[in-house]
């Protein structure tokens, strides 16, 4: 039983299961609208409606499905209603697997300490401590779960979704080498800390000729407008916000034109972007205090610290590019993705 909010990762995941596994063994219970991320409604897919009546019926059906399932795969722990339901049914915890996305973990550290946050953390703690397993690409995130929640869950490494698979070598940059194309962040989430990066890049003007691209097609709309206002005021015609959602192939073609990407998040985020860019030989900057930086370093992949970009803008050497491409293609293959899910489903 797969429980998820309908996000850009989920329709491709459903297709992956359909193509690689016995589809009859999988059921999906999804929330949110299918307008932005269309999913083909089938007998094994329940899309919980938005009206009170549909929502009540949807969660009632979920409870029945949870009890009949052999395994419960929780794609993110964002829906507090699902968390509360499961926290109140401890007999189900032993068959629950949490596919850790990022924001569903780091809310523990970064969330506003409101009364509602504290109440939610009570229920989250009850559930997380008793889960059977935690599925994540980044081992450091599992260690944080153990530290913050004292969980008994075991760690299962997985690439999780197709976006974490290395891209093809044919997607190399076609950018003008006299002009550096820089991507800042991956979404309109304040955790991207765009303003901090913009201020550092502003200090490089006159030394380096560059364009600044910002994917802002999903997240906080008000924050996106603030990013656009600041980016435009600093970089004018060299600032290019991306506000329209792109298909996976379109986004890959866009990433092929990027030379340098800066992810200044104060948590694990944008792993699909990072892996995709590294697999194309792009230069990537990450916040050195966060788990992805250490993860890639331990794999022998060259990434730079986002704290140093106001000093100089390093770009990978040709040797470093090729080494990164080889390592990423080896560690983040479709075969590895499929095999990790095979082990989970057959456990």
C-alpha positions in Angstrom: 0.0 0.0 0.0 1.5 3.3 -1.2 0.4 6.4 0.7 1.4 9.8 -0.9 0.6 13.3 -1.7 0.3 13.6 -5.5 3.6 15.3 -6.4 5.8 15.3 -9.5 7.7 12.2 -8.3 4.6 10.0 -7.9 3.2 9.4 -11.5 6.7 8.3 -12.7 7.0 6.1 -9.7 3.7 4.4 -10.5 4.9 3.9 -14.0 8.2 2.4 -12.7 6.2 -0.1 -10.6 4.0 -0.9 -13.5 6.9 -1.6 -15.8 9.3 -3.4 -13.4 7.0 -5.2 -10.9 3.7 -7.1 -10.6 1.3 -4.2 -10.7 -1.4 -6.4 -9.0 0.5 -6.4 -5.8 0.4 -2.6 -5.4 -2.3 -0.1 -4.4 -2.0 3.7 -4.2 -3.9 6.1 -2.0 -3.2 9.7 -3.1 -4.2 13.2 -1.9 -4.1 16.5 -3.8 -5.3 17.5 -7.2 -4.3 15.6 -10.3 -4.5 18.6 -12.5 -0.8 19.6 -12.2 0.6 16.1 -11.9 -1.8 13.9 -13.9 -2.2 10.3 -12.9 -4.2 7.7 -14.7 -7.1 6.6 -12.5 -7.2 2.8 -12.2 -8.7 0.2 -10.0 -5.6 0.1 -7.8 -5.5 4.0 -7.4 -7.6 6.0 -5.0 -7.5 9.8 -5.3 -8.9 11.3 -2.1 -11.3 14.1 -3.0 -11.2 17.6 -1.6 -14.8 18.1 -0.4 -15.6 17.2 3.2 -17.7 14.2 2.1 -15.0 12.9 -0.3 -12.3 13.4 2.2 -14.1 11.6 5.0 -14.8 8.7 2.6 -11.2 8.7 1.4 -9.7 8.4 4.9 -12.2 5.8 5.9 -11.1 3.7 2.8 -7.4 4.4 3.8 -7.9 2.9 7.2 -9.4 -0.3 5.7 -6.6 -0.5 3.1 -3.9 0.0 5.8 -5.2 -3.0 7.7 -5.3 -5.3 4.7 -1.9 -4.3 3.3 1.2 -6.5 3.8 3.5 -3.4 3.6 2.7 0.3 4.0 5.0 2.6 2.0 4.6 6.2 3.3 6.0 8.5 0.5 6.8 11.4 2.8 5.3 12.2 6.2 3.6 15.5 5.3 -0.1 14.7 5.8 -0.7 15.1 9.5 -4.1 13.3 9.3 -2.3 10.2 8.1 0.3 10.6 10.8 -2.3 10.9 13.5 -4.3 7.9 12.2 -1.2 5.7 12.2 0.0 7.0 15.5 -3.3 5.8 17.0 -2.9 2.3 15.5 0.4 1.0 16.8 -0.3 -2.5 15.6 0.3 -1.2 12.1 3.7 0.3 12.7 5.7 -2.9 12.2 4.8 -2.9 8.5 5.3 0.9 7.8 8.2 2.1 5.7 8.9 5.9 5.5 10.3 7.2 2.2 12.1 10.2 3.6 11.8 13.3 1.3 13.6 16.0 3.3 11.1 18.6 4.5 9.2 15.9 6.4 12.3 15.3 8.5 13.8 18.8 8.8 10.5 20.3 10.1 11.9 19.0 13.4 14.8 21.4 13.3 13.6 24.2 11.1 9.8 24.4 11.8 8.3 27.4 13.6 7.8 26.4 17.3 4.1 27.0 17.4 1.6 25.1 19.5 0.4 23.3 16.4 4.0 22.3 15.6 4.4 20.8 19.0 1.2 18.9 18.8 2.1 17.5 15.4 5.6 16.5 16.7 4.0 14.4 19.5 2.1 12.3 16.9 5.1 12.2 14.6 7.4 11.0 17.3 5.0 8.2 18.3 4.9 6.9 14.7 8.6 7.5 13.7 9.9 5.7 16.8 8.1 2.5 15.9 8.4 2.4 12.1 9.8 -0.8 10.6 12.2 1.0 8.2 13.3 4.3 6.8 14.1 4.6 3.1 16.4 7.4 2.0 19.3 8.1 -0.5 21.3 10.1 2.1 22.6 8.0 5.1 23.1 11.2 7.1 19.4 11.9 7.1 18.7 8.5 8.7 21.3 9.3 11.4 19.4 12.6 12.1 16.1 10.6 12.5 17.8 8.4 15.0 19.2 11.4 16.9 16.0 13.5 16.9 13.4 10.7 17.3 15.2 7.8 18.9 13.7 5.5 16.3 14.0 1.7 16.2 13.5 1.7 12.4 16.2 0.2 10.3 17.9 2.0 7.4 17.2 0.9 3.8 19.3 2.8 1.2 17.5 3.5 -2.1 17.5 6.1 -4.9 13.8 6.3 -4.2 12.6 7.9 -7.5 13.6 8.2 -11.1 14.7 11.8 -10.7 17.6 10.4 -8.6 19.0 8.4 -11.6 22.0 9.8 -13.5 21.1 11.5 -16.8 22.6 10.5 -20.2 26.0 11.7 -21.3 24.5 13.2 -24.4 23.1 16.0 -22.3 26.3 18.1 -22.2 26.4 21.9 -21.9 26.0 24.0 -25.1 26.5 27.2 -23.2 28.6 30.1 -24.4 31.9 29.6 -22.6 32.4 33.3 -22.2 29.2 33.4 -20.2 28.6 31.3 -17.1 25.0 30.1 -16.6 24.3 29.7 -12.9 21.3 28.0 -11.4 20.4 29.1 -7.9 18.1 26.8 -5.9 15.5 24.4 -7.2 12.1 25.8 -6.0 10.2 28.7 -4.4 10.9 27.3 -0.9 12.5 29.8 1.5 15.0 27.1 2.5 16.7 27.8 -0.8 18.0 31.0 0.8 18.2 32.8 -2.6 18.9 36.2 -1.2 22.1 35.0 0.6 23.4 33.6 -2.7 22.3 36.6 -4.7 24.3 38.9 -2.4 27.4 36.8 -2.8 27.1 36.6 -6.6 26.6 40.4 -6.7 30.1 40.8 -5.3 31.4 38.9 -8.3 30.0 41.2 -10.9 32.7 42.8 -12.9 34.9 39.8 -12.3 32.7 37.1 -13.9 30.1 37.4 -16.7 27.1 35.3 -15.8 23.3 34.7 -16.1 21.3 33.6 -13.0 18.5 31.1 -13.5 16.0 30.3 -10.7 13.5 27.4 -10.9 10.4 28.8 -9.2 7.6 26.8 -10.7 6.5 25.3 -7.3 6.5 26.3 -3.7 5.6 29.5 -2.0 4.2 32.0 -4.6 4.7 35.0 -2.3 8.3 34.0 -1.7 8.8 33.4 -5.5 7.7 37.0 -6.2 10.2 38.3 -3.6 13.0 36.2 -5.2 12.1 37.6 -8.7 12.0 41.2 -7.4 15.5 40.9 -5.7 17.0 39.0 -8.6 15.8 41.5 -11.2 16.9 44.5 -9.1 20.5 43.0 -8.8 21.0 41.3 -12.2 18.4 42.9 -14.5 18.4 41.2 -17.9 20.8 38.5 -16.6 18.2 37.2 -14.2 15.9 34.5 -15.7 13.2 33.1 -13.4 11.6 29.8 -14.5 8.0 30.0 -13.4 6.4 27.4 -15.6 6.4 23.8 -14.7 8.5 21.7 -17.2 8.3 18.0 -18.0 11.2 15.8 -16.9 12.7 15.8 -20.4 12.3 19.6 -20.8 14.0 20.1 -17.4 16.9 17.9 -18.4 17.4 19.9 -21.6 17.4 23.1 -19.5 19.9 21.6 -17.0 22.2 20.8 -19.9 22.7 24.5 -20.5 23.7 25.2 -16.9 27.4 25.5 -15.9 27.3 26.1 -12.2 24.5 25.3 -9.7 24.3 26.6 -6.1 22.1 24.9 -3.6 22.3 26.8 -0.3 19.5 24.9 1.5 19.7 24.5 5.2 18.5 20.9 4.9 18.6 18.0 2.4 16.7 19.1 -0.7 17.0 19.1 -4.5 18.7 15.7 -4.7 17.2 15.1 -8.2 18.6 18.4 -9.4 22.0 17.7 -7.8 22.4 14.2 -9.1 21.2 15.2 -12.6 23.6 18.1 -12.8 26.6 16.1 -11.5 25.9 13.3 -14.0 26.2 15.9 -16.8 29.6 17.2 -15.4 28.2 20.4 -14.0 29.8 22.3 -11.1 27.7 22.1 -7.9 27.9 24.1 -4.7 26.2 22.8 -1.5 26.0 24.1 2.0 28.8 22.2 3.8 27.0 21.7 7.1 24.2 19.7 5.6 24.0 15.9 4.9 24.2 15.9 1.0 27.6 17.7 1.1 29.1 15.0 3.2 27.3 12.2 1.3 28.8 13.2 -2.1 32.2 13.8 -0.6 32.2 10.3 0.9 31.4 8.9 -2.6 34.5 10.7 -3.9 32.3 13.2 -5.9 33.7 16.7 -6.2 31.3 19.4 -4.9 32.2 22.9 -3.6 31.1 24.8 -0.5 28.4 27.5 -1.0 30.1 29.5 1.7 33.0 30.3 -0.7 31.2 31.7 -3.8 31.8 35.4 -2.8 35.6 34.7 -2.9 35.7 33.1 -6.3 33.5 31.0 -8.6 35.3 27.7 -9.1 34.4 25.5 -12.0 35.3 21.8 -12.3 38.3 20.9 -14.3 37.9 18.5 -17.2 39.4 15.7 -15.1 37.0 16.4 -12.3 34.0 16.5 -14.6 34.8 13.1 -16.1 35.5 11.6 -12.6 32.2 12.9 -11.4 30.3 11.7 -14.4 31.7 8.2 -14.0 31.1 8.0 -10.3 27.5 9.3 -10.5 26.6 7.0 -13.4 27.9 4.1 -11.4 26.2 5.0 -8.1 22.9 6.4 -9.4 21.8 4.0 -12.1 18.3 2.9 -13.0 19.3 -0.6 -12.2 20.2 0.4 -8.7 16.9 2.1 -8.3 14.9 -0.9 -9.5 17.0 -3.3 -7.4 16.5 -1.3 -4.2 12.7 -1.4 -4.6 12.8 -5.1 -5.4 14.6 -5.8 -2.1 12.0 -3.6 -0.3 9.0 -5.3 -1.9 10.4 -8.8 -1.3 11.6 -8.2 2.2 
